[in-house]
Amino acid sequence: MNHIERITQAGIAPEVTRPAPERLISGDPVHTTWNIEERDGIYCGQWQSTPGKWRISYTEWEYVYIRSGHSILTDSQGNETQLRTGDGCIIRPGFAGTWEVVETTLKDYVIR
């Protein structure tokens, strides 16, 4: 087993999805996910979305690093978190609100 793996999309078949219709607020966002690792309750890889806005509700913990683009996370009280190239954040279980992609966004993620 290789103990170090470079995060890259090469050779990984992407999963392409859209938000569920009942969660969609605006636009027609297309999500492309490259799952690099799924093991022992840890999931990591890269995710990209085209512009749009949808409702989100987290039951898991996620670390996010924005490689490119601009997104806005807004919690249920209306507090906005702007995420741009080079930004990182942790989204904890119980977060509910919206994810808006202003400019096509590519992120690295680790979910536990």
N, C-alpha and C positions, 0 to 999 in steps of 0.2 A: 504494500500500500504506500502510495506517495503521501507524505505528511504535509506537503505544501502544494497548493493548487492555485495557479494564477486565475484571477477572475476575468474571464473572456467569454464572448458569445460564440466563438469559433467552435464548430462541431456540435452545438447544442440546438436541437430543434425548438424553436420558440412556440409558446402557447399564445394564441391571439384570442382576446375576449373583448367584450364591451360591458359596461355597467348594466345590471338588471334594469329593465324598463321602469320599475317602481322606484328606483334610486336615482334615476337620471333627472337632472334639473335643467341643463342646457347643453347644446352642442351634440356632437356624435363622436365622443372619445373612443379611440381604439387603443386597447392595452396590449402590449407585447411583453411577455415574460420569458426570461431565460433562467430556468431553475438549475442552478449549478450544484447544489447540495441539499439533500433531504435526508436527515439522519438523526435519530435520537431526539426528536422534538425540535430540531433546529432546521430552519429552511433559509437558504441564502441564494442570491443571484442578482440579476438585473431586471428592472422593469422600466418600460417606457410607455408614455401615454401622449396622445395627441390632445389638442385643446377640448375642453368641456368641463362640466361641473356635475358632481353627483354626491349623494349622501353616503357617509361612512359611519361604521360603528365597529370599534376594535374590541376583540375578546382576547387578543394576544399582545405581546410586547414586540415592538419593531424598532430597530435602528435603521436610519435612513441617511444616505449620503447622496447629495444631488450632484451628478456628474455634469449635467447641462440642463438648461431650461429655467422655467419660472413657474412655480405652483404656489397656491395659497391654501393653507389649512385653516378652517374657521370652526371653532368649537360651538357648542349649543348655546353659549351665552353671547356669541358674536365676536369673540376675541380672535384676531387674525394672526397667523404666523406665516410670514413671507419666506419662501424657500427658493434660493437661487443657486446657480453654479458655485460649488465649493461649500455649501451649507450642509450641516448635519443636524439631526435631531433624533430624539427617542419619543416614540408614541406608545403610551402605556395602555394596558387594558382599561376599558371603561370610557375611552375617548369616543365621543360622538359629535358629528358635525358634518362638514362638507370638505371635499377635496376639489379644488379648481385648478386645472392646468391652463395657465395663461399662454405659455409658450411650451411647445413640445418638451417634455421632461424625461430625462433618463436618470434613474437612481440605482444605486447599489442598496440592497436590503439584507438584513438578518432578522429573522422572525423566530421568537421562542414562545 
